[in-house]
Amino acid sequence: MPITMRAPVGVTGRGSQHAQNLEPYFLSCPGIKIVAPSTAYDACGLLRAAVRDDDPVLIFEHKLLYGSKGMRAESGSFDASSENT
C-alpha cells in the first residue's frame, strides 16, 4: 500500500524526557520503511523518494529542521555532502 506519512519529533528545549520520538514503536512493524532526515536538504530528497515508493513510508522530521534551508550552516558542523566538493 503506497502511503507516506510525515511527523514532527524531537526536543525543542523542554528536556530529553519530552522528546516524543515515535521511531522505536514502528521499528518492529514489518513492511514499514522509516526515514529520519538530518538536514532540510535530505528531507526534500527523502520525501520525494518516499512519495514514489510503493511501500508505506514514515518520515520523522526533527522539529528544529522546520524553517531551515539547505545544508547545515552552524560553525563546527561536518558536511559530508557532495555539493561542497
Secondary structure as a PSIPRED ss2 file (coil, helix, strand):
# PSIPRED VFORMAT (PSIPRED V4.0)

   1 M C   1.000  0.000  0.000
   2 P C   1.000  0.000  0.000
   3 I C   1.000  0.000  0.000
   4 T E   0.000  0.000  1.000
   5 M E   0.000  0.000  1.000
   6 R E   0.000  0.000  1.000
   7 A E   0.000  0.000  1.000
   8 P E   0.000  0.000  1.000
   9 V E   0.000  0.000  1.000
  10 G C   1.000  0.000  0.000
  11 V C   1.000  0.000  0.000
  12 T C   1.000  0.000  0.000
  13 G C   1.000  0.000  0.000
  14 R C   1.000  0.000  0.000
  15 G C   1.000  0.000  0.000
  16 S H   0.000  1.000  0.000
  17 Q H   0.000  1.000  0.000
  18 H H   0.000  1.000  0.000
  19 A C   1.000  0.000  0.000
  20 Q C   1.000  0.000  0.000
  21 N C   1.000  0.000  0.000
  22 L C   1.000  0.000  0.000
  23 E H   0.000  1.000  0.000
  24 P H   0.000  1.000  0.000
  25 Y H   0.000  1.000  0.000
  26 F H   0.000  1.000  0.000
  27 L H   0.000  1.000  0.000
  28 S C   1.000  0.000  0.000
  29 C C   1.000  0.000  0.000
  30 P C   1.000  0.000  0.000
  31 G C   1.000  0.000  0.000
  32 I C   1.000  0.000  0.000
  33 K E   0.000  0.000  1.000
  34 I E   0.000  0.000  1.000
  35 V E   0.000  0.000  1.000
  36 A C   1.000  0.000  0.000
  37 P C   1.000  0.000  0.000
  38 S C   1.000  0.000  0.000
  39 T C   1.000  0.000  0.000
  40 A H   0.000  1.000  0.000
  41 Y H   0.000  1.000  0.000
  42 D H   0.000  1.000  0.000
  43 A H   0.000  1.000  0.000
  44 C H   0.000  1.000  0.000
  45 G H   0.000  1.000  0.000
  46 L H   0.000  1.000  0.000
  47 L H   0.000  1.000  0.000
  48 R H   0.000  1.000  0.000
  49 A H   0.000  1.000  0.000
  50 A H   0.000  1.000  0.000
  51 V H   0.000  1.000  0.000
  52 R H   0.000  1.000  0.000
  53 D C   1.000  0.000  0.000
  54 D C   1.000  0.000  0.000
  55 D C   1.000  0.000  0.000
  56 P C   1.000  0.000  0.000
  57 V E   0.000  0.000  1.000
  58 L E   0.000  0.000  1.000
  59 I E   0.000  0.000  1.000
  60 F E   0.000  0.000  1.000
  61 E E   0.000  0.000  1.000
  62 H E   0.000  0.000  1.000
  63 K H   0.000  1.000  0.000
  64 L H   0.000  1.000  0.000
  65 L H   0.000  1.000  0.000
  66 Y C   1.000  0.000  0.000
  67 G C   1.000  0.000  0.000
  68 S C   1.000  0.000  0.000
  69 K C   1.000  0.000  0.000
  70 G C   1.000  0.000  0.000
  71 M C   1.000  0.000  0.000
  72 R C   1.000  0.000  0.000
  73 A C   1.000  0.000  0.000
  74 E C   1.000  0.000  0.000
  75 S C   1.000  0.000  0.000
  76 G C   1.000  0.000  0.000
  77 S C   1.000  0.000  0.000
  78 F C   1.000  0.000  0.000
  79 D C   1.000  0.000  0.000
  80 A C   1.000  0.000  0.000
  81 S C   1.000  0.000  0.000
  82 S C   1.000  0.000  0.000
  83 E C   1.000  0.000  0.000
  84 N C   1.000  0.000  0.000
  85 T C   1.000  0.000  0.000
